[in-house]
Amino acid sequence: MVVGLSTSRRKRREAPVSPGAGLVRFFEEVESIFEITPKQLLIISVVFVVSIALLNLLAR
């Protein structure tokens, strides 16, 4: 009976495998098609805001 208790205690000590562990490895291997720098993102955002403002003015 002592042997049965020691094996069950060993099973309880083992850490469970994290289900998200494979996702981290997957996303590290994926390469992006588009590389956008912060400067490019800022320029795109400003152009978008200005175009919306112009369309709003033209709609009046």
ABEGO torsion letter per residue (X at the ends): XAAAAAAAAAAAABBBBBAAAAAAAAAAABBBABBBBAAAAAAAAAAAAAAAAAAAAAAX
